[in-house]
Amino acid sequence: MGDGEGGDKTRRVVFVTVGTTSFDALVRAMDSENVKKELLAKGYTNLLIQMGRGSFVPTKSEREGSLAVDYFTFSSSIADHLRSASLVISHAGSGSIFETLRLRKPLIVVVNEDLMDNHQSELADELAKRKHLYCASPHTLHQTISDMDLNSLLPYAPGDATPVASHINRFLGFPDD
Amino acid sequence: MEKGNGCCFSSVCSAAILSSVSFVVILIFVRVLHVIYRSGRPLSKRASKPVSTLIILGSGGHTAEMLNLLAVLQKDRFNPRFYIAAATDNMSLQKAMLLENSLASESGTDVANTAQFMKIYRSREVGQSYITSVWTTLIAIVHALWLMIKIRPEVILCNGPGTCIPLCIIAFIFKVLGIRWSSIFYVESIARVKRLSLSGLLLYKLWMADQIFVQWPQLQRQYPRATYVGRLM
């Protein structure tokens, strides 16, 4: 799995995305010293957080010898941020997960334990079992970062809608082409 | 004596009402069973004409999955296309318009001839409690009825969340009443690995969808009437 391509070789960005809603527990975890320490130990230089509608604001930092931290609420160019990242830490929404996997970026999915109907961990768990990503909770994130071995992750082969389309066509009596 | 006559008359009367009501109930019941029986089966006659298609867009990940399916469907067969998305969802219709606009410019036709875009009140927002969703579902059903009378699609493609439920229920009632026969295809979200979503479960348990696609083999083993032929994402 590739690191950030192009540009400054020494810059290794961790991109955090919470999607269209809020996920303060994740932003708070990213802001914690033990998570930042583990990221620094793994050789990452920058931390960029998309915090959505959340109310918890992380502390910005540009100090020498520590992780450079920056954040924003929303952006129309999430894809660009994903592309320039060396590691993506994402909420469990299927949109973010598959967009990151398609770009072949190492991914840690953090499951929001506060949601009422928490089916989202199903997908993250299954894809973690298949070694396409790592799965964590806000509390275990620092442990996941310290234990992870990005070389052991397997690329995700994108799905194909054609069999579903042919099935629908046959059902309706359209001839196969 | 008179009293006895009145009593006799009213009992004859109520017996007549009772038997005609039960006749109608049995008739509807038989018709519902017939519709369910026919629904799960492929259409017997060969399709030669294009079919009007209603595409119900969920939101976020749901819409992305649906657009992946649309990308490979034959646009000349599934034509015209009606897109419906929740009123609170601004992104989904935009994405569908983007797709339709590029299709139209490729073929040099006018989008208005092949596609229409509509919004609908949603029955349940993500995170809304199940109790208040009873009321919001009622409002959604009335609006859905209005839209369905206008569209009367031959094919419905949907993939949750709750937006599609009122529309599918109305489509089913239209089938029972003989207003319009529509084939309902529901694709369960790829996020569902172990259990069907509430929408998927409703359509499955009520036998309302013609075909339910799931995207994980272990889910198909749990719901044998569902179909697994791979993933959309």
Interface residues (C-beta under 8 A of the other chain):
Chain A: G19 T20 G93 S94 G95 F98 L115 M116 D117 H119 Q120 E122 L123 D125 E126 P158 G159 D160 A161 T162 P163 V164 A165 H167 I168 N169 R170 F171 L172 G173 F174 P175 D177
Chain B: P42 L43 S44 K45 R46 A47 V51 G60 G61 A64 E65 N68 L69 A71 V72 L73 Q74 R77 V126 G127 S129 V155 L157 S183 F185 V187 S189 I190 A191 R192 V193 K194 R195 S197 D210 Q211 F213 Q215 W216 T227 V229 G230 R231 L232 M233
